[in-house]
Amino acid sequence: MGGSCQLHRLLALQPQIMENNQQTYWQVWTLLSPVPVSENSIASQLVKNGAHKTSDREPTRLVNKHLSDLWKIPTPEGHSISKPFRPEEFAAVLRRLKPGKSPGLDSIFPECIHHVGSGLKSWFCDFLNSCMRQLKMTKIWRRALVVAIPKPEKPLGDPKSYCPISLLCVNFKILGRLIYARVETIIDPLFPQEQAGFRHGRSSVDQVTLLT
């Protein structure tokens, strides 16, 4: 009975705990909440949900080709988009790296990157540049830690009642944001004014202004 009362109290405090510390909430949830379905059942259902309906690899080849061509396009300033990342670019990405986020399979938290010394940060920037020159990166960055989250007001005994989230390695996120910062300056001017989604500094206010 005591555990059940604690669980109900946790559910009642969910919004406040999630707002302050999401990681703590899920740790407590794991300890207190009963899971009347096996992990394998949930995993099998998630794999089934994510399976491609076709084995055609042509879309993947086309995307890879477009990305390869994009990497050769010069920036508006005339520089090569594939030139080495500068320390200023790396520092800008780290400033936008939010603490308190869950790590990926390598168990490296954002705080680990924030609090290392300048020497290690410089080495890591050089390492990312090496990855781009060789077009290779560590295998663990290519994998994600998939966590099944119970859907609200759904029976916990049904494997279909869980939705997955993929936790990527923080180092891989840093590399992705460095690339995005380079590509954004080329792609953003090509978007029509009507598109506000997934664009920096755009919101529903811009859409309303265009409509009126």
Summary of the structure (lengths in Angstrom):
residues: 212
radius of gyration: 21.6
end to end distance: 58.7
largest distance: 68.3
contacts: 461
relative contact order: 0.11
helix: 57%
strand: 7%
